[in-house]
Amino acid sequence: MPVSIPARKSLCSVAGKLNGFVSYRAYLVHGARWQRTASASDSTERKTNPCGDFQSALPFESIPGPKGLPYFGTLLQYKAGRLKVANLHNVFLDYYKRYGKIVKDTVAGQTVIHIFDPDYVKDYFQQEDKLPDVPPLLDVTKQYRNDRKQSPGLGNSLGKEWYRLRSGVQKAMLAPTEVVRYFPKVNSVAEEFLQKLLKIRDGCGQVPHLRNEIARWSIESAWITAFDTHFGCIANKDHTEAQAIIDANALIFRLSVDMKFSVPWYKIFPTPKRRRIYAAEDYILSIVQKHVDQTVEKIKVLQDKGELLDGQYSFLTYLLSREQLTYTDIVILTLSLPFDGVSTNARMLYFNMYCIAKNPDVQKKLYNEIEQHLPGDEPLTPEKLSKLSYLKACVKETFRFFPIGLEISRILKKDMVIGGYQLPAGTQLEMNNFVMAMLPEYFVSPERYLPERWIKDTSTQNIHPFIMIPFGHGPRMCVGRRFAEQELYTMLTKLFKTFHIEWTGADLDKSYRILTEPSRPSQFIFTERNPK
């Protein structure tokens, strides 16, 4: 039956100025001063702080950590190679061993407090503001969108601006009943990808350029969700737009790491690296903008004819119906699906394949669970997917070894006491999940891959609820979590039902590129379980 969209002004035109945009740099400069001169109500809140009185806590300056030159901090140690950027997870492990559960570190003028204790994480979230501030994942992307007068997107927004965007999209992306409606599309993409793997394996069972193929699966899954149509990048190896998104994603993250561990001249001058990132951002935006424009025009034509069906173009029609979202908001929110998928879900699929392939007993148990709920050619459904508890335990255990983000970051909006130290408003706090997940005081045999530890009926461990929160916690939990999980569970189920997968190379590690990525090329062997 036809459905209508509430009227919008200038449906196909780019909206004007961003309202209420708060710059991260201005907040760091002025936010702490504002907080420290706040009214007596703040003083009352500080005295009732569940972690202790602020004035009697140890001073911020006494927090232990590595020493370095003023402003530069440990930057020169990274430049000299004594600290390895690619192995930042090991740097943080060493910080914990040398300095303890709370560490202060400065790199190129940015001072950060790292915490390595789940109780400290809990202490923060018990005091978190209703509108938490999060530093941008990619500073230069936030600067680009500001310079280009684009919507900042969810990850680059603060305060009321963030709440406006979040409230406009959260029902479509977080409500379980809404996410399940996309399952048939996601399932069809997973099946298409599976059939391609069957065809392109070489004589040894290896898949050439597997990471690139997985990235295309992620883009195709996001595309069919956003635009209700296939992008065609799985079937078409010469799909230039998909490859451009993959290549631009890699370039932006690679250059962003270089810029993070350098004096940030790019914030003042159009440096060569900034220009390259801006060019990559321009191209990705032009691709998504074109497809959003075309799809919105199709929706408008169908609506005018009374032929827009229930559920058709559901993602975009929902965003278009939200009066608080501008057209530029919709473009950037749509762009985030394929771009973020390449950065996160594609890598998580690879890491999960590795962990399960490296542990034959785990793979056997997972296959048996899949066969129990999906015998023979029985189709996968959301209901059956929900019953695969061991699969979900595998994903959790993989997150423990291979988190996509090494930390959860916040900018304190008020003075806090954490770990017995004063943390003034404006402090950047990083909760380092990976370090905690590798410590024997929190996990029995942390070096072993044991999905069973996450199954309540069989595990004897009492895992701290704040030690493993890969999607974040509280109001700023990742809005794409349910989409990501549905895509990942679906693809893993199909892969391990169809293939026995082996890893034949040296042990895989992670490399830091703002987020983590696999440290070496694919050395998987895919053996079909029941050849037809």
Secondary structure, DSSP 8 states (H G I E B T S, - for coil): -B------TTTTS-----SS---HHHIIIIIHHHHHT--HHHHHHHHT-TT--TTTSB-GGG------BTTTBTHHHHHTTSS-STTHHHHHHHHHHHH-SEEEEEETTEEEEEE--HHHHHHHHHH--SS-B---S-HHHHHHHHHTT----GGG--HHHHHHHHHHHHHHHH-HHHHHTTHHHHHHHHHHHHHHHHHH--TTS--TTHHHHHHHHHHHHHHHHHHSS---TTT-TT-HHHHHHHHHHHHHHHHHHHHHTS--GGGTS--HHHHHHHHHHHHHHHHHHHHHHHHHHHHHHHHHHT--BTTTTHHHHHHHH-TT--HHHHHHHHHHHHHHHHHTHHHHHHHHHHHHHT-HHHHHHHHHHHHHHS-TT----HHHHHT-HHHHHHHHHHHHHS-SSS-EEEE-SS-EEETTEEE-TT-EEEE-HHHHHT-TTTSSSTTS--GGGG-TTT------TTS--TT--GGGS-TTHHHHHHHHHHHHHHHHHHEEEEE-SS---EEESSSEEESS---EEEEESS--
